[in-house]
Amino acid sequence: MSKAIDRSFFSKDSVGALLDTTGVVVSWLCVVHCIVLPFAVALLPLAGLSFLLDESIELMIIAVSVAVAALGLLPGYFRQHGRLRAVILFAAGISLLGLGRAAFEDDLALEVVFLLCGAGLITTAHLINRRLCRQCAACSKE
């Protein structure tokens, strides 16, 4: 007895949902990395994780966050709902991440505030995008 494959899992909507979920996770991984790293600097080499100290890791996490967001948000905007709200929130969030990283590198408290606000905006952008895409999918079925 074989189970039938749920083809809806592979639909464009589910891929978009997966990208939005991935975008939320990656943006919060960035925050956790930036908050924990200053406290774990002494322990990372002992655990064999000293590569996490490299600034390129942080830049890679930000690049992955931008790429996942572009893949998740832009098709929703261009193909489905056409509302800029999610794209603007994402741009504001990424700007806060960059500003916090660049301007407040020496002040951990301010950097964390900017990182948390930026990740919150990115998360909100993905959640709004999902909601708007679901509404459009529901409208197209009527």
OpenMM code with the backbone's topology and positions (N, CA, C; nanometers):
from openmm import Vec3, app, unit

residues = "MET SER LYS ALA ILE ASP ARG SER PHE PHE SER LYS ASP SER VAL GLY ALA LEU LEU ASP THR THR GLY VAL VAL VAL SER TRP LEU CYS VAL VAL HIS CYS ILE VAL LEU PRO PHE ALA VAL ALA LEU LEU PRO LEU ALA GLY LEU SER PHE LEU LEU ASP GLU SER ILE GLU LEU MET ILE ILE ALA VAL SER VAL ALA VAL ALA ALA LEU GLY LEU LEU PRO GLY TYR PHE ARG GLN HIS GLY ARG LEU ARG ALA VAL ILE LEU PHE ALA ALA GLY ILE SER LEU LEU GLY LEU GLY ARG ALA ALA PHE GLU ASP ASP LEU ALA LEU GLU VAL VAL PHE LEU LEU CYS GLY ALA GLY LEU ILE THR THR ALA HIS LEU ILE ASN ARG ARG LEU CYS ARG GLN CYS ALA ALA CYS SER LYS GLU".split()
positions = [
    Vec3(0.0837, -0.1185, 0.0000),
    Vec3(0.0000, 0.0000, 0.0000),
    Vec3(0.0874, 0.1239, 0.0000),
    Vec3(0.0838, 0.1954, -0.1087),
    Vec3(0.1621, 0.3183, -0.1156),
    Vec3(0.0710, 0.4378, -0.0976),
    Vec3(0.1235, 0.5332, -0.0291),
    Vec3(0.0475, 0.6564, -0.0085),
    Vec3(0.0622, 0.7448, -0.1305),
    Vec3(-0.0424, 0.8138, -0.1654),
    Vec3(-0.0357, 0.9085, -0.2764),
    Vec3(0.0459, 1.0295, -0.2326),
    Vec3(0.1268, 1.0802, -0.3215),
    Vec3(0.2087, 1.1975, -0.2924),
    Vec3(0.1196, 1.3205, -0.2933),
    Vec3(0.1314, 1.3988, -0.1911),
    Vec3(0.0559, 1.5234, -0.1832),
    Vec3(0.1238, 1.6257, -0.2729),
    Vec3(0.0724, 1.6434, -0.3915),
    Vec3(0.1337, 1.7337, -0.4889),
    Vec3(0.1219, 1.8798, -0.4467),
    Vec3(0.0307, 1.9106, -0.3564),
    Vec3(0.0178, 2.0501, -0.3113),
    Vec3(0.1421, 2.0949, -0.2368),
    Vec3(0.2192, 1.9977, -0.1826),
    Vec3(0.3434, 2.0343, -0.1141),
    Vec3(0.4410, 2.0991, -0.2108),
    Vec3(0.4368, 2.0605, -0.3370),
    Vec3(0.5301, 2.1114, -0.4362),
    Vec3(0.4752, 2.2305, -0.5138),
    Vec3(0.3627, 2.2818, -0.4731),
    Vec3(0.3038, 2.3944, -0.5449),
    Vec3(0.3843, 2.5211, -0.5211),
    Vec3(0.3600, 2.6204, -0.6056),
    Vec3(0.4305, 2.7484, -0.5915),
    Vec3(0.4040, 2.8101, -0.4545),
    Vec3(0.2804, 2.7942, -0.4058),
    Vec3(0.2449, 2.8528, -0.2774),
    Vec3(0.3252, 2.7889, -0.1642),
    Vec3(0.3434, 2.6562, -0.1687),
    Vec3(0.4184, 2.5918, -0.0611),
    Vec3(0.5671, 2.6259, -0.0696),
    Vec3(0.6195, 2.6429, -0.1908),
    Vec3(0.7589, 2.6851, -0.2058),
    Vec3(0.7755, 2.8251, -0.1480),
    Vec3(0.6812, 2.9124, -0.1753),
    Vec3(0.6856, 3.0472, -0.1186),
    Vec3(0.6777, 3.0444, 0.0327),
    Vec3(0.5931, 2.9565, 0.0875),
    Vec3(0.5813, 2.9440, 0.2327),
    Vec3(0.7123, 2.8931, 0.2918),
    Vec3(0.7744, 2.7976, 0.2243),
    Vec3(0.9029, 2.7451, 0.2706),
    Vec3(1.0101, 2.8537, 0.2682),
    Vec3(1.0111, 2.9344, 0.1625),
    Vec3(1.1088, 3.0434, 0.1542),
    Vec3(1.0849, 3.1481, 0.2622),
    Vec3(0.9578, 3.1791, 0.2884),
    Vec3(0.9281, 3.2757, 0.3943),
    Vec3(0.9700, 3.2217, 0.5304),
    Vec3(0.9438, 3.0943, 0.5564),
    Vec3(0.9852, 3.0329, 0.6825),
    Vec3(1.1372, 3.0316, 0.6935),
    Vec3(1.2042, 2.9958, 0.5853),
    Vec3(1.3500, 2.9955, 0.5843),
    Vec3(1.4044, 3.1356, 0.6087),
    Vec3(1.3413, 3.2358, 0.5493),
    Vec3(1.3835, 3.3746, 0.5699),
    Vec3(1.3732, 3.4166, 0.7152),
    Vec3(1.2671, 3.3758, 0.7813),
    Vec3(1.2511, 3.4071, 0.9243),
    Vec3(1.3619, 3.3403, 1.0044),
    Vec3(1.3866, 3.2124, 0.9770),
    Vec3(1.4888, 3.1382, 1.0514),
    Vec3(1.6277, 3.1981, 1.0290),
    Vec3(1.6605, 3.2301, 0.9048),
    Vec3(1.7935, 3.2843, 0.8749),
    Vec3(1.8126, 3.4211, 0.9399),
    Vec3(1.7109, 3.5042, 0.9384),
    Vec3(1.7269, 3.6363, 1.0001),
    Vec3(1.7484, 3.6237, 1.1511),
    Vec3(1.6829, 3.5280, 1.2165),
    Vec3(1.7030, 3.5094, 1.3598),
    Vec3(1.8340, 3.4385, 1.3897),
    Vec3(1.8821, 3.3541, 1.2974),
    Vec3(2.0166, 3.2970, 1.3136),
    Vec3(2.1213, 3.4069, 1.3137),
    Vec3(2.1013, 3.5059, 1.2311),
    Vec3(2.1922, 3.6195, 1.2255),
    Vec3(2.1941, 3.6918, 1.3599),
    Vec3(2.0764, 3.7139, 1.4167),
    Vec3(2.0683, 3.7821, 1.5461),
    Vec3(2.1373, 3.6999, 1.6544),
    Vec3(2.1078, 3.5704, 1.6579),
    Vec3(2.1695, 3.4841, 1.7594),
    Vec3(2.3220, 3.4845, 1.7424),
    Vec3(2.3685, 3.4742, 1.6194),
    Vec3(2.5126, 3.4764, 1.5921),
    Vec3(2.5753, 3.6049, 1.6451),
    Vec3(2.5109, 3.7176, 1.6161),
    Vec3(2.5681, 3.8464, 1.6560),
    Vec3(2.5614, 3.8700, 1.8071),
    Vec3(2.4598, 3.8178, 1.8730),
    Vec3(2.4468, 3.8381, 2.0173),
    Vec3(2.5376, 3.7436, 2.0943),
    Vec3(2.5427, 3.6183, 2.0540),
    Vec3(2.6175, 3.5170, 2.1279),
    Vec3(2.7681, 3.5263, 2.1030),
    Vec3(2.8057, 3.5674, 1.9838),
    Vec3(2.9468, 3.5658, 1.9460),
    Vec3(3.0382, 3.6404, 2.0433),
    Vec3(3.0034, 3.7621, 2.0861),
    Vec3(3.0950, 3.8314, 2.1788),
    Vec3(3.1171, 3.7559, 2.3103),
    Vec3(3.0173, 3.6800, 2.3526),
    Vec3(3.0285, 3.6073, 2.4791),
    Vec3(3.0972, 3.4717, 2.4627),
    Vec3(3.0969, 3.4206, 2.3403),
    Vec3(3.1508, 3.2875, 2.3151),
    Vec3(3.2900, 3.2896, 2.2525),
    Vec3(3.3479, 3.4079, 2.2380),
    Vec3(3.4781, 3.4210, 2.1710),
    Vec3(3.5834, 3.3292, 2.2322),
    Vec3(3.5887, 3.3205, 2.3626),
    Vec3(3.6914, 3.2385, 2.4284),
    Vec3(3.6635, 3.0892, 2.4154),
    Vec3(3.5372, 3.0532, 2.4020),
    Vec3(3.5013, 2.9114, 2.3983),
    Vec3(3.5043, 2.8504, 2.2582),
    Vec3(3.4862, 2.9307, 2.1557),
    Vec3(3.4777, 2.8771, 2.0202),
    Vec3(3.6016, 2.7984, 1.9769),
    Vec3(3.7229, 2.8493, 1.9997),
    Vec3(3.8398, 2.7699, 1.9609),
    Vec3(3.8478, 2.6353, 2.0333),
    Vec3(3.8048, 2.6319, 2.1589),
    Vec3(3.8056, 2.5069, 2.2351),
    Vec3(3.7092, 2.4043, 2.1757),
    Vec3(3.6013, 2.4521, 2.1179),
    Vec3(3.5009, 2.3634, 2.0595),
    Vec3(3.5276, 2.3367, 1.9113),
    Vec3(3.6350, 2.3918, 1.8592),
    Vec3(3.6658, 2.3728, 1.7175),
    Vec3(3.5785, 2.4562, 1.6257),
    Vec3(3.5206, 2.5598, 1.6794),
    Vec3(3.4294, 2.6453, 1.6026),
    Vec3(3.4857, 2.7855, 1.5806),
    Vec3(3.6157, 2.7981, 1.5794),
    Vec3(3.6760, 2.9307, 1.5652),
    Vec3(3.6445, 2.9951, 1.4303),
    Vec3(3.6042, 2.9151, 1.3322),
    Vec3(3.5673, 2.9725, 1.2023),
    Vec3(3.4475, 3.0662, 1.2141),
    Vec3(3.3664, 3.0489, 1.3187),
    Vec3(3.2514, 3.1372, 1.3393),
    Vec3(3.2927, 3.2797, 1.3763),
    Vec3(3.4185, 3.2978, 1.4161),
    Vec3(3.4686, 3.4309, 1.4494),
    Vec3(3.4968, 3.5139, 1.3254),
    Vec3(3.5086, 3.4493, 1.2123),
    Vec3(3.5405, 3.5178, 1.0878),
    Vec3(3.4236, 3.6062, 1.0442),
    Vec3(3.4548, 3.7288, 1.0078),
    Vec3(3.3506, 3.8232, 0.9661),
    Vec3(3.2786, 3.7757, 0.8402),
    Vec3(3.3446, 3.6942, 0.7601),
    Vec3(3.2816, 3.6444, 0.6375),
    Vec3(3.1613, 3.5563, 0.6691),
    Vec3(3.1595, 3.4903, 0.7846),
    Vec3(3.0438, 3.4090, 0.8247),
    Vec3(2.9224, 3.4990, 0.8439),
    Vec3(2.9431, 3.6097, 0.9129),
    Vec3(2.8323, 3.7035, 0.9353),
    Vec3(2.7827, 3.7610, 0.8029),
    Vec3(2.8756, 3.7977, 0.7163),
    Vec3(2.8356, 3.8505, 0.5850),
    Vec3(2.7632, 3.7441, 0.5029),
    Vec3(2.8042, 3.6189, 0.5171),
    Vec3(2.7372, 3.5108, 0.4459),
    Vec3(2.5940, 3.4924, 0.4969),
    Vec3(2.5747, 3.5003, 0.6281),
    Vec3(2.4402, 3.4870, 0.6843),
    Vec3(2.3513, 3.6002, 0.6342),
    Vec3(2.4039, 3.7214, 0.6299),
    Vec3(2.3263, 3.8350, 0.5788),
    Vec3(2.2956, 3.8156, 0.4304),
    Vec3(2.3929, 3.7692, 0.3528),
    Vec3(2.3710, 3.7457, 0.2098),
    Vec3(2.2660, 3.6379, 0.1871),
    Vec3(2.2701, 3.5317, 0.2658),
    Vec3(2.1697, 3.4259, 0.2530),
    Vec3(2.0322, 3.4811, 0.2893),
    Vec3(2.0250, 3.5637, 0.3929),
    Vec3(1.8987, 3.6250, 0.4330),
    Vec3(1.8413, 3.7104, 0.3202),
    Vec3(1.9262, 3.7898, 0.2562),
    Vec3(1.8819, 3.8744, 0.1443),
    Vec3(1.8370, 3.7879, 0.0268),
    Vec3(1.9136, 3.6841, -0.0056),
    Vec3(1.8798, 3.5980, -0.1188),
    Vec3(1.7484, 3.5241, -0.0954),
    Vec3(1.7316, 3.4683, 0.0239),
    Vec3(1.6079, 3.3959, 0.0551),
    Vec3(1.4889, 3.4915, 0.0523),
    Vec3(1.5081, 3.6107, 0.1062),
    Vec3(1.3999, 3.7091, 0.1054),
    Vec3(1.3631, 3.7497, -0.0368),
    Vec3(1.4637, 3.7705, -0.1199),
    Vec3(1.4354, 3.8063, -0.2593),
    Vec3(1.3583, 3.6944, -0.3286),
    Vec3(1.3991, 3.5704, -0.3056),
    Vec3(1.3303, 3.4568, -0.3669),
    Vec3(1.1898, 3.4369, -0.3118),
    Vec3(1.1681, 3.4746, -0.1866),
    Vec3(1.0378, 3.4578, -0.1254),
    Vec3(0.9449, 3.5765, -0.1418),
    Vec3(0.9993, 3.6972, -0.1299),
    Vec3(0.9144, 3.8164, -0.1307),
    Vec3(0.8837, 3.8691, -0.2707),
    Vec3(0.9826, 3.8707, -0.3558),
    Vec3(0.9614, 3.9319, -0.4877),
    Vec3(0.8606, 3.8574, -0.5750),
    Vec3(0.8642, 3.7225, -0.5809),
    Vec3(0.7586, 3.6555, -0.6587),
    Vec3(0.6193, 3.6813, -0.6017),
    Vec3(0.6080, 3.6868, -0.4687),
    Vec3(0.4788, 3.7193, -0.4083),
    Vec3(0.4319, 3.8573, -0.4502),
    Vec3(0.5249, 3.9517, -0.4529),
    Vec3(0.4903, 4.0881, -0.4933),
    Vec3(0.4551, 4.0953, -0.6415),
    Vec3(0.5407, 4.0407, -0.7282),
    Vec3(0.5208, 4.0546, -0.8724),
    Vec3(0.4121, 3.9633, -0.9283),
    Vec3(0.3985, 3.8418, -0.8763),
    Vec3(0.3059, 3.7454, -0.9352),
    Vec3(0.1724, 3.7351, -0.8650),
    Vec3(0.1671, 3.7768, -0.7384),
    Vec3(0.0434, 3.7544, -0.6658),
    Vec3(-0.0201, 3.8826, -0.6147),
    Vec3(0.0279, 3.9336, -0.5050),
    Vec3(-0.0463, 4.0392, -0.4374),
    Vec3(-0.0142, 4.1797, -0.4855),
    Vec3(0.1045, 4.2066, -0.5349),
    Vec3(0.1389, 4.3387, -0.5875),
    Vec3(0.1444, 4.4505, -0.4842),
    Vec3(0.1585, 4.4155, -0.3583),
    Vec3(0.1647, 4.5161, -0.2521),
    Vec3(0.3078, 4.5283, -0.2014),
    Vec3(0.3549, 4.6491, -0.1913),
    Vec3(0.4941, 4.6752, -0.1528),
    Vec3(0.5227, 4.6624, -0.0036),
    Vec3(0.4212, 4.6493, 0.0758),
    Vec3(0.4370, 4.6506, 0.2216),
    Vec3(0.5469, 4.5545, 0.2692),
    Vec3(0.5439, 4.4301, 0.2244),
    Vec3(0.6423, 4.3305, 0.2697),
    Vec3(0.7828, 4.3658, 0.2209),
    Vec3(0.7941, 4.4127, 0.0987),
    Vec3(0.9251, 4.4474, 0.0421),
    Vec3(0.9843, 4.5676, 0.1172),
    Vec3(0.9025, 4.6652, 0.1492),
    Vec3(0.9499, 4.7829, 0.2227),
    Vec3(0.9942, 4.7440, 0.3642),
    Vec3(0.9154, 4.6586, 0.4306),
    Vec3(0.9545, 4.6138, 0.5647),
    Vec3(1.0865, 4.5368, 0.5608),
    Vec3(1.1040, 4.4528, 0.4587),
    Vec3(1.2297, 4.3796, 0.4465),
    Vec3(1.3456, 4.4756, 0.4241),
    Vec3(1.3285, 4.5725, 0.3346),
    Vec3(1.4357, 4.6694, 0.3070),
    Vec3(1.4715, 4.7474, 0.4337),
    Vec3(1.3708, 4.7843, 0.5118),
    Vec3(1.3967, 4.8553, 0.6377),
    Vec3(1.4702, 4.7638, 0.7361),
    Vec3(1.4310, 4.6378, 0.7415),
    Vec3(1.4957, 4.5430, 0.8323),
    Vec3(1.6412, 4.5194, 0.7967),
    Vec3(1.6679, 4.4991, 0.6694),
    Vec3(1.8061, 4.4756, 0.6257),
    Vec3(1.8882, 4.6021, 0.6485),
    Vec3(1.8277, 4.7184, 0.6302),
    Vec3(1.8973, 4.8449, 0.6555),
    Vec3(1.9354, 4.8576, 0.8030),
    Vec3(1.8440, 4.8187, 0.8912),
    Vec3(1.8745, 4.8240, 1.0344),
    Vec3(1.9851, 4.7250, 1.0710),
    Vec3(1.9834, 4.6065, 1.0100),
    Vec3(2.0913, 4.5106, 1.0347),
    Vec3(2.2257, 4.5690, 0.9919),
    Vec3(2.2280, 4.6255, 0.8726),
    Vec3(2.3521, 4.6841, 0.8220),
    Vec3(2.3973, 4.8032, 0.9036),
    Vec3(2.3036, 4.8891, 0.9399),
    Vec3(2.3365, 5.0072, 1.0197),
    Vec3(2.3876, 4.9673, 1.1580),
    Vec3(2.3201, 4.8728, 1.2203),
    Vec3(2.3636, 4.8264, 1.3520),
    Vec3(2.5024, 4.7661, 1.3468),
    Vec3(2.5292, 4.6906, 1.2416),
    Vec3(2.6596, 4.6259, 1.2258),
    Vec3(2.7689, 4.7285, 1.1963),
    Vec3(2.7396, 4.8252, 1.1119),
    Vec3(2.8412, 4.9218, 1.0689),
    Vec3(2.8619, 5.0354, 1.1694),
    Vec3(2.7547, 5.0898, 1.2207),
    Vec3(2.7657, 5.2104, 1.3030),
    Vec3(2.7879, 5.1822, 1.4514),
    Vec3(2.7424, 5.0670, 1.4987),
    Vec3(2.7476, 5.0426, 1.6428),
    Vec3(2.8277, 4.9178, 1.6776),
    Vec3(2.9291, 4.8889, 1.5985),
    Vec3(3.0110, 4.7701, 1.6217),
    Vec3(3.0790, 4.7735, 1.7586),
    Vec3(3.1092, 4.8937, 1.8081),
    Vec3(3.1773, 4.9074, 1.9370),
    Vec3(3.0810, 4.9166, 2.0553),
    Vec3(2.9528, 4.9342, 2.0288),
    Vec3(2.8527, 4.9460, 2.1349),
    Vec3(2.7549, 4.8295, 2.1220),
    Vec3(2.7816, 4.7225, 2.1949),
    Vec3(2.7037, 4.5995, 2.1822),
    Vec3(2.5559, 4.6214, 2.2107),
    Vec3(2.5243, 4.7038, 2.3099),
    Vec3(2.3837, 4.7255, 2.3456),
    Vec3(2.3059, 4.7868, 2.2293),
    Vec3(2.3611, 4.8911, 2.1681),
    Vec3(2.2921, 4.9531, 2.0542),
    Vec3(2.2896, 4.8603, 1.9329),
    Vec3(2.3969, 4.7888, 1.9110),
    Vec3(2.4011, 4.6959, 1.7981),
    Vec3(2.2928, 4.5892, 1.8131),
    Vec3(2.2760, 4.5366, 1.9339),
    Vec3(2.1739, 4.4349, 1.9583),
    Vec3(2.0344, 4.4911, 1.9350),
    Vec3(2.0096, 4.6138, 1.9786),
    Vec3(1.8788, 4.6766, 1.9559),
    Vec3(1.8504, 4.6856, 1.8061),
    Vec3(1.9485, 4.7315, 1.7288),
    Vec3(1.9294, 4.7426, 1.5842),
    Vec3(1.9108, 4.6048, 1.5206),
    Vec3(1.9872, 4.5057, 1.5671),
    Vec3(1.9748, 4.3707, 1.5124),
    Vec3(1.8378, 4.3113, 1.5422),
    Vec3(1.7905, 4.3286, 1.6644),
    Vec3(1.6595, 4.2757, 1.7001),
    Vec3(1.5481, 4.3445, 1.6218),
    Vec3(1.5566, 4.4752, 1.6088),
    Vec3(1.4554, 4.5480, 1.5308),
    Vec3(1.4601, 4.5073, 1.3836),
    Vec3(1.5794, 4.4953, 1.3296),
    Vec3(1.5934, 4.4544, 1.1899),
    Vec3(1.5397, 4.3150, 1.1662),
    Vec3(1.5749, 4.2205, 1.2519),
    Vec3(1.5243, 4.0837, 1.2375),
    Vec3(1.3733, 4.0797, 1.2569),
    Vec3(1.3229, 4.1617, 1.3481),
    Vec3(1.1772, 4.1696, 1.3671),
    Vec3(1.1061, 4.2195, 1.2423),
    Vec3(1.1636, 4.3204, 1.1770),
    Vec3(1.1032, 4.3713, 1.0530),
    Vec3(1.1106, 4.2684, 0.9403),
    Vec3(1.2218, 4.1965, 0.9318),
    Vec3(1.2350, 4.0929, 0.8289),
    Vec3(1.1335, 3.9813, 0.8538),
    Vec3(1.1191, 3.9412, 0.9784),
    Vec3(1.0203, 3.8392, 1.0137),
    Vec3(0.8805, 3.8867, 0.9786),
    Vec3(0.8488, 4.0092, 1.0136),
    Vec3(0.7178, 4.0659, 0.9824),
    Vec3(0.6943, 4.0709, 0.8321),
    Vec3(0.7975, 4.1060, 0.7565),
    Vec3(0.7846, 4.1103, 0.6105),
    Vec3(0.7486, 3.9727, 0.5555),
    Vec3(0.8160, 3.8691, 0.6024),
    Vec3(0.7856, 3.7335, 0.5550),
    Vec3(0.6451, 3.6909, 0.5957),
    Vec3(0.6037, 3.7218, 0.7173),
    Vec3(0.4697, 3.6838, 0.7629),
    Vec3(0.3614, 3.7579, 0.6853),
    Vec3(0.3826, 3.8845, 0.6601),
    Vec3(0.2856, 3.9623, 0.5805),
    Vec3(0.2802, 3.9092, 0.4378),
    Vec3(0.3965, 3.8779, 0.3813),
    Vec3(0.3995, 3.8223, 0.2465),
    Vec3(0.3191, 3.6922, 0.2393),
    Vec3(0.3353, 3.6047, 0.3386),
    Vec3(0.2606, 3.4784, 0.3415),
    Vec3(0.1112, 3.5057, 0.3464),
    Vec3(0.0715, 3.5981, 0.4343),
    Vec3(-0.0708, 3.6292, 0.4490),
    Vec3(-0.1274, 3.6852, 0.3195),
    Vec3(-0.0551, 3.7783, 0.2570),
    Vec3(-0.1020, 3.8370, 0.1318),
    Vec3(-0.1105, 3.7319, 0.0199),
    Vec3(-0.0121, 3.6434, 0.0146),
    Vec3(-0.0139, 3.5380, -0.0877),
    Vec3(-0.1300, 3.4417, -0.0653),
    Vec3(-0.1576, 3.4083, 0.0599),
    Vec3(-0.2713, 3.3200, 0.0901),
    Vec3(-0.4035, 3.3858, 0.0534),
    Vec3(-0.4143, 3.5149, 0.0808),
    Vec3(-0.5370, 3.5868, 0.0455),
    Vec3(-0.5578, 3.5865, -0.1054),
    Vec3(-0.4504, 3.6071, -0.1802),
    Vec3(-0.4607, 3.6061, -0.3271),
    Vec3(-0.4953, 3.4671, -0.3769),
    Vec3(-0.4385, 3.3642, -0.3163),
    Vec3(-0.4682, 3.2263, -0.3565),
    Vec3(-0.6149, 3.1955, -0.3287),
    Vec3(-0.6661, 3.2439, -0.2145),
    Vec3(-0.8064, 3.2221, -0.1815),
    Vec3(-0.8980, 3.2983, -0.2779),
    Vec3(-0.8563, 3.4186, -0.3172),
    Vec3(-0.9367, 3.4988, -0.4102),
    Vec3(-0.9422, 3.4325, -0.5478),
    Vec3(-0.8323, 3.3735, -0.5915),
    Vec3(-0.8276, 3.3139, -0.7245),
    Vec3(-0.9091, 3.1860, -0.7324),
    Vec3(-0.9405, 3.1230, -0.6170),
    Vec3(-1.0199, 3.0004, -0.6164),
    Vec3(-1.1701, 3.0294, -0.6201),
    Vec3(-1.2078, 3.1516, -0.5860),
    Vec3(-1.3504, 3.1854, -0.5805),
    Vec3(-1.4074, 3.2061, -0.7178),
] * unit.nanometer
topology = app.Topology()
chain = topology.addChain("A")
for resn in residues:
    res = topology.addResidue(resn, chain)
    for name in ("N", "CA", "C"):
        topology.addAtom(name, app.Element.getBySymbol(name[0]), res)
